[in-house]
């Protein structure tokens, strides 16, 4: 058999890279850039912006798509805009998943707090009392506490676990109440007229500095209530030199709302964000899909430190319960 040398070269056609036209890249990047500007400038105080701003963590994740589109366009201005946008959004979202160093002054005893919105009082009382037994909070703050819910919680045994109480229960969504393992002293309310009830009390711990608990439940920022929601948040008391103040409850606001960040700026820290659990969603719960946004919080005096946090299911409620363990300052 004769061997034949064919010769020649094998030519591989060049691989074509996907290239996004610059106008399409700008169309992709611009909405994310505008969102970042609105978030950084606090432009969420009216209309649909209040509700939309709670989606910032999801927008931050999706902004990576804009970066890929910009890189594919090979245009430096659009690439720079996309990268700056994603970096800005990451800077406001990622710290919630990282946590922060505890305050150096936090050398005192711990305070354990559980807060639960009972959804017009129908949240499962047995489940709430089960959480109290398991987590052993010093304080339970409840929102949407109805007279029927008070009876159900007592029937489930809450009184034997948290015998002290300052309740302002009411029909519908307006009632709230504080339950405590230690004696409580009722303090004057501060909530603006026309809103939900927000009880306030001083708790007598066996040791450590004086502690004040505020049971927070702002109005929802929907339709004509946006201004009232903002007023509720603005009315929350600032941190005070003579007491360790803790705000716990349903704020109807996320850390992406300028109105809530203004509360933090008055001397508070967010427990979930401080422990790296700030992206754990609390609402809406018990649906066919997971909870989407984080609107239930424990805010504490910056001289204290968050030790642990967690979210827990309460059947029949549209909120997940939130737990925080706070280490108090050694002295004030």
Secondary structure, 3 states (H helix, E strand, C coil): CCCCCCCCCCCCCCCCCCCCCHHHHHHHHHHHHHHHHHHHHCCCCCCCHHHHHHHHHHHHHHHHHHHHHHHHHCCHHHHHHHHHHHHHHHHHHCHHHHCCCCCCCCCCCEEEEEEEECCCCCCCHHHHHHHHHHHCCCEEEEECCCHHHHHHHHHCCHHHHCCEEEEECCCCCCCEEEEECCCEEECCCCCCCCCCCCCEEEECCCCCCCEEEEEEECCCCCHHHHHHHHHHHHHCCCCECCEEEEEEEECCCCCCCHHHHHHHCCCEEEHHHHCCCCCCCCECCCCCCCCCECCEEEEEECCCEEEEEEEECCCCCCECEEEEEEECCCCC
